[in-house]
């Protein structure tokens, strides 16, 4: 192949840009899966008032690094399970709630459950 043919194929090899969303983690109860609530704000077609709506997305979190309340960026991916079509891209902001949970010693957590 010539250099011009390689240059033409290079942008196609990069692939299409995947859809990304930013939202808050609302559940981490599954293994390697988080539930992210994304808030959408849209003007009402007739009344022009801003209407908020939320939608939950199931995202793959390989290291289980995200915690409840974290603000995360998720990226569209191939279907990983029945509901999972997103993967965790990065943690934008850590929540203060997660830091409090980490501060509690493991022995104290067992004592609190009883």
N, C-alpha and C positions, 0 to 999 in steps of 0.2 A: 504494500500500500504506500501511496505517496503521502507527503506531509499534509497536503490539503485535505485528503480523505480522512486522515486521523483527526485533524482539527474539526472537521464537520461532525465526526462521531463522538468527540470528547464531551460536548454539552449533553448529548443524549445519554451518555454513560453515567453522568452525575445523577440523573433521574429527576422526576418531577418533585417539586417542593411539597412536602407533606403538610397537612393542616395542623396547626398548633393552637392550643387553648390554655388559658391560665385560670386556675380555680383553687378552691380550698379543699383539703382532705377532710372528709366527713366520716370515713370508716377505714380501719386497718385490721379488721378482725379476720380476714382471710390470709392465707399464706401466699406471699408474693403478689398480692393484689390489693390495690387501694381503690376507694370510691372517691371521686373528685366531683364536687358540685361547682358548676360553672354558671355564673350569673350573666344573663343577657339583658341589656337595656335597649328598648325599642320604642319609638314614638307610636302612639295609637293612630291608626290610619284616619279616623274621623275626628277624634277629640284632641289630637296632637299632644296628649299628656305622655310622659315617659312611663312606660310599664316595665317592671322588673319581672323576669321569669328565670327560674333555675332549672338546670338539667343535670342529672347525674351521669357520669361516665366511669366505667370500670377500666382501670389502667394497670399494666404490668409493672411491678416494682421488684426487680430481681434481687437486690440486696435488702429489701424490707427497710429502707432507710427513712422513708417518709413517716411522719407521725401525725396524729390528729391535730387539726388546726393549721398545719403548714400550708403555705401558698406555693403551689407547684405548677410547672409547665409540663403539659402532656403533648405527645405527638401521635398522630394517626399512624397505624401500622396494620399489617395483615391480621386477619382474625386469629386470635390465640385461643379462644374458647367460645362458648355460646354467646356471652355478653361482652367479652374483652376484645376491644379493637384499638386500644390506645396503649402507649407505653410512657413511663415516667422519663422525662427529658432532663429536668433539673429541679432542685428545690430553690424557689425564688426567695422565700423568707421563712425562717423557723418560727414556730409559735411559742409563746411564753408558757403555755399549758404543758407542752412536751418537756420543757426544762424542769418544771415542778415535778412531773412524774419521774424523771430520771434522778432527781435529788432524793427521793424516798428510797431508803435502803431496802434490799430484797427481803430481809427478815421482818421489817416493819410492814411490808405489803402483805405478807402471810398473816401477820397478827391482825391487820385491819379486816381481812376477809372473814375471820372467824367471829 
